[in-house]
Amino acid sequence: MSEESLYEHMRFVADPRQGPMRIDKFLFERIEGISRSKIQAAATEGYIRVNDSPVKSNYKVRPHDVITVVMPTEPKERIQALPEEMDLDITYEDDHIIIIHKPPGMVVHPGVGNRTGTLVNGLVHYMGKNDMPTMPGNDIDRPGIVHRIDKNTSGLMVVAKNEEAMAGLAKQFFDHTIEREYVALVWGEPDPLKGTIEGNIGRHPNDNLKMYVFPENEAGKHAVTHYETLEDLYYVSLVKCRLETGRTHQIRVHFSHIGNPVFSDEKYGGREIKKGTVFSKYKQFVHNCFNIIPRHALHAKSLGFIHPHTNEYVRFDSELPDDMTEVLEKWKHYVTHQKSRN
């Protein structure tokens, strides 16, 4: 192992409007999976610098400070993917790729909190672990996985069955040439009804479990979502989204950012009534819809890419899942009923 691989290097630039804050607290809010005591120990050892000078853990961060951190890495337990028999909804399969329709509620790969019941556990049983390629450098076995979708997002994923397929697909995802189309039910009416949302996405400054759109692109990673409204139901809208980039929670955080959170998305404000009356009958209707779809109303509808073996363009499409279809029909009926009364 090289000396460099024993350390993790990080760099942060303080916001121009940054108020005084202890640097240990500042870094604790921005570095995932670290304790404040470990940050304080790093400062004591001289691993934390501000504008190229070492600082102690009680240093108060100021606007525009350039903060560099060198943290000794710790060996991680490699999480093995154990085979589990399960029903996989396979849309297409050949000798090189599998297209799988992932149901809502299923995690893609095992992790510290969920070592079983994941899509990868099912794939290992279906294919045999030794027959599937794994991306190098991971501390978690992810055989065949070149991308993922959120646990509570339904829809299509492509899985690589061999090294050739993995390399070809991984490059297309890296180059952002994979065509991915999602359908979401969002609160209100996006303005304009067709457009593009741009805004750097990164970890939320105050909540490590959420993502955040940074103003003026001062932090985070470049993110672009193109969208088109398919159905405008006044209270909610069905939108088609095409991802130009693939950031964590991208559609959910982008639509929340413009004031149209994904319906029933608790993490980003979608389980609050964002449009409509305050009357109890309306509230009851909305909460009945939340009960039908207790997860965020987002579906990965289609995938298009160059087949890594044939070099031909292929495209796969899927139907909306039952919970989204039922909620959409309820909203259509509600809007029609309201119009007939007026």
C-alpha positions in Angstrom: 0.0 0.0 0.0 1.4 3.4 -0.9 1.9 6.1 1.6 -0.6 8.3 -0.1 -3.4 5.7 0.1 -3.1 5.8 3.9 -4.5 9.3 3.9 -7.6 11.1 2.7 -7.2 14.6 1.4 -10.1 17.1 1.6 -10.5 20.8 0.7 -13.3 23.2 1.7 -13.8 26.9 0.9 -15.9 28.8 3.4 -18.9 30.6 2.1 -18.6 34.4 1.6 -21.4 34.8 4.2 -19.9 32.3 6.7 -20.5 33.4 10.3 -17.9 32.5 13.0 -18.0 28.8 13.7 -15.5 26.5 15.4 -13.6 24.5 12.7 -14.3 21.2 14.4 -18.1 21.9 14.2 -17.7 23.2 10.6 -15.9 20.0 9.4 -18.2 17.7 11.4 -21.1 19.0 9.4 -19.4 18.5 6.1 -17.4 15.2 6.4 -19.6 12.1 6.2 -19.2 9.4 8.9 -16.7 11.2 11.1 -16.7 12.0 14.8 -16.0 15.4 16.3 -13.3 13.9 18.5 -11.5 12.5 15.5 -11.5 16.0 13.9 -10.1 17.4 17.1 -7.4 14.8 17.2 -6.5 15.6 13.6 -6.2 19.3 14.5 -3.9 18.4 17.5 -1.6 16.5 15.1 -1.5 19.4 12.6 -3.6 17.7 9.9 -6.0 20.6 9.6 -4.8 23.8 7.9 -6.5 27.1 7.1 -4.9 29.2 4.4 -1.9 26.9 4.6 -1.4 27.3 8.3 -2.2 24.7 10.9 -5.0 25.5 13.3 -6.4 24.1 16.5 -10.0 22.7 16.8 -11.3 26.0 18.4 -10.3 28.1 15.4 -13.2 30.2 14.2 -13.9 29.8 10.5 -14.1 33.1 8.5 -15.5 33.9 5.1 -13.4 32.7 2.1 -11.1 30.5 4.4 -9.5 27.7 2.4 -9.5 24.7 4.7 -7.4 21.6 3.9 -7.7 18.4 5.9 -5.5 15.3 5.8 -7.1 12.4 7.6 -5.4 9.1 8.3 -7.7 6.4 6.8 -8.8 3.4 8.7 -9.0 -0.1 7.1 -12.6 -1.0 6.4 -14.3 -4.3 6.7 -15.2 -5.5 3.3 -18.9 -6.2 3.2 -19.5 -9.4 1.3 -22.6 -9.9 -0.9 -24.2 -13.2 0.1 -26.5 -15.0 -2.3 -30.3 -14.8 -1.6 -33.0 -16.4 -3.6 -35.6 -13.7 -4.7 -37.9 -12.9 -7.5 -36.1 -10.5 -9.9 -38.2 -8.6 -12.4 -36.0 -9.0 -15.5 -37.0 -6.9 -18.5 -34.2 -8.1 -20.8 -31.2 -10.3 -20.6 -28.4 -11.4 -23.0 -24.9 -12.7 -22.5 -23.6 -9.3 -21.6 -26.3 -7.2 -19.8 -29.4 -7.6 -17.6 -32.1 -4.9 -17.5 -33.9 -5.2 -14.2 -37.1 -3.4 -13.0 -36.3 -2.5 -9.3 -39.3 -2.3 -7.1 -39.7 0.6 -4.6 -38.3 -0.3 -1.1 -35.4 -2.4 -2.4 -31.9 -1.3 -1.7 -29.4 -1.8 -4.6 -26.4 -3.1 -2.8 -25.5 -4.3 0.8 -24.1 -1.8 3.3 -23.4 -1.5 7.0 -27.1 -1.2 7.9 -28.5 -3.6 5.3 -26.4 -6.7 4.5 -29.3 -8.7 3.1 -32.4 -8.3 1.0 -30.7 -6.1 -1.6 -30.8 -6.3 -5.4 -27.1 -7.5 -5.4 -27.9 -10.3 -3.0 -30.5 -11.5 -5.5 -28.1 -11.1 -8.4 -25.4 -13.1 -6.7 -27.9 -16.0 -6.3 -29.2 -15.6 -9.8 -25.8 -15.3 -11.6 -23.2 -16.7 -9.2 -20.8 -14.3 -7.7 -17.8 -15.6 -9.6 -19.5 -15.0 -12.9 -20.0 -11.2 -12.4 -17.5 -8.4 -12.6 -17.0 -5.9 -9.7 -15.8 -2.3 -10.0 -12.3 -2.0 -8.4 -11.6 0.0 -5.3 -14.8 -0.5 -3.4 -15.1 -1.8 0.2 -18.5 -3.3 -0.7 -19.1 -6.1 -3.1 -21.3 -4.7 -5.9 -21.1 -7.3 -8.7 -22.5 -6.1 -11.9 -23.5 -2.7 -10.6 -22.5 0.4 -12.6 -25.2 2.7 -11.3 -28.0 2.7 -8.8 -31.3 4.3 -7.9 -32.6 5.3 -4.5 -34.2 2.6 -2.3 -37.7 4.1 -2.7 -37.4 4.9 -6.4 -38.8 2.3 -8.7 -37.6 1.6 -12.2 -35.0 0.3 -14.7 -31.4 -0.5 -14.0 -28.8 -2.0 -16.2 -26.4 -4.6 -14.8 -23.2 -5.8 -16.4 -22.6 -9.6 -16.7 -18.9 -9.4 -17.7 -15.8 -7.2 -17.7 -16.4 -6.0 -21.2 -19.9 -4.8 -20.4 -18.9 -3.2 -17.2 -16.1 -1.2 -18.8 -18.3 -0.1 -21.7 -21.3 0.9 -19.5 -19.1 2.6 -16.9 -17.5 4.8 -19.5 -20.9 5.9 -20.8 -22.1 6.8 -17.3 -18.9 8.7 -16.8 -19.3 10.6 -20.1 -23.0 11.3 -19.3 -24.1 9.7 -22.6 -26.5 7.3 -21.0 -30.1 8.4 -21.7 -32.1 8.2 -18.5 -35.7 9.3 -18.4 -37.6 9.5 -15.1 -41.3 10.3 -14.4 -42.2 12.1 -11.2 -45.4 13.5 -9.6 -44.5 16.9 -8.1 -46.4 19.5 -6.1 -47.8 22.4 -8.1 -47.0 23.6 -11.6 -43.3 24.0 -12.5 -42.7 27.4 -14.0 -42.0 27.2 -16.9 -43.8 24.0 -17.7 -40.8 22.9 -19.7 -37.3 23.8 -18.8 -33.9 23.0 -17.2 -32.9 23.1 -13.6 -29.2 23.8 -12.9 -27.6 24.0 -9.5 -24.6 22.5 -7.8 -25.6 19.6 -5.5 -23.6 18.6 -2.4 -24.1 17.3 1.1 -26.5 19.6 3.1 -24.4 21.9 5.4 -26.7 21.1 8.4 -28.0 17.6 7.7 -25.6 14.9 6.5 -28.4 12.7 5.3 -29.7 15.3 2.8 -28.4 16.8 -0.3 -28.5 20.6 -1.0 -28.5 23.0 -4.0 -25.7 25.5 -3.3 -26.4 29.1 -4.3 -24.2 30.6 -7.0 -22.5 27.1 -7.3 -20.2 27.9 -4.5 -19.8 24.2 -3.5 -21.1 20.8 -4.5 -21.0 19.2 -8.0 -22.4 20.5 -11.2 -26.0 19.1 -11.8 -28.4 19.6 -14.7 -32.0 18.2 -14.9 -34.1 18.8 -18.0 -37.9 18.4 -17.5 -41.2 18.6 -19.3 -44.7 18.7 -17.8 -46.8 15.8 -19.1 -49.9 16.6 -17.2 -50.8 19.7 -15.3 -53.4 19.0 -12.6 -53.1 22.3 -10.8 -52.4 20.8 -7.4 -49.8 18.4 -8.7 -48.1 17.8 -12.1 -46.7 14.7 -13.8 -43.3 15.6 -15.2 -40.8 13.8 -17.4 -37.1 14.3 -16.4 -34.0 13.7 -18.3 -30.8 13.6 -16.4 -27.7 15.3 -17.9 -25.7 14.5 -14.7 -26.3 11.8 -12.1 -25.9 13.3 -8.6 -27.4 11.8 -5.4 -31.1 12.6 -5.1 -30.7 14.9 -8.1 -34.4 15.1 -9.3 -35.7 15.2 -5.7 -33.4 18.0 -4.5 -33.7 20.0 -7.8 -37.5 20.1 -7.7 -37.6 20.9 -4.0 -35.2 23.8 -4.8 -37.6 25.3 -7.3 -40.6 24.9 -5.0 -42.1 21.8 -6.5 -41.0 18.9 -4.3 -41.7 15.3 -5.4 -45.1 14.2 -4.0 -44.8 12.2 -0.8 -41.0 12.9 -0.5 -40.6 13.2 3.2 -36.9 14.1 3.1 -37.4 17.1 0.8 -40.8 18.5 1.9 -43.1 16.5 -0.4 -45.2 15.1 2.5 -46.4 18.7 3.3 -49.4 20.1 1.5 -47.8 22.6 -0.9 -50.8 23.6 -2.9 -54.5 23.6 -2.3 -57.1 24.6 0.4 -56.9 24.2 4.1 -60.3 22.5 4.4 -60.3 19.2 6.2 -61.8 17.2 3.3 -58.9 18.2 1.1 -56.4 17.4 3.8 -57.9 14.0 4.2 -57.8 13.4 0.4 -54.1 14.3 0.3 -53.3 12.1 3.3 -55.2 9.2 1.7 -52.9 9.7 -1.3 -49.8 9.7 1.0 -51.0 6.3 2.4 -51.3 4.9 -1.2 -47.7 5.9 -2.0 -45.8 6.3 1.3 -42.6 6.7 -0.7 -41.5 9.6 -3.1 -43.4 9.4 -6.4 -40.4 8.9 -8.7 -39.9 6.2 -11.3 -36.9 5.5 -13.6 -39.0 4.9 -16.7 -36.4 4.3 -19.5 -32.8 3.7 -20.3 -31.0 4.2 -23.6 -27.3 3.4 -24.3 -24.9 1.9 -26.7 -24.8 -1.9 -26.1 -21.3 -2.6 -24.9 -20.8 -5.7 -27.1 -22.8 -5.0 -30.3 -22.2 -1.2 -30.3 -25.8 -0.7 -31.3 -28.1 1.8 -29.6 -30.7 0.0 -27.4 -33.5 1.5 -25.4 -35.7 0.0 -22.7 -39.0 1.4 -21.3 -41.3 0.5 -18.4 -44.8 1.3 -17.2 -45.5 3.4 -14.1 -45.8 1.3 -11.0 -49.2 0.6 -9.5 -48.9 3.1 -6.6 -48.0 6.0 -8.8 -50.7 5.1 -11.3 -53.4 4.9 -8.6 -52.4 8.2 -7.0 -52.3 9.9 -10.4 -55.8 8.6 -11.2 -57.1 9.9 -7.8 -55.8 13.4 -8.6 -57.3 13.3 -12.1 -60.7 12.3 -10.6 -60.4 15.0 -7.9 -59.6 17.8 -10.4 -62.4 16.7 -12.7 -64.8 16.7 -9.7 -63.7 20.1 -8.6 -64.2 21.5 -12.1 -67.7 20.0 -12.4 -68.7 21.8 -9.2 -67.5 25.2 -10.4 
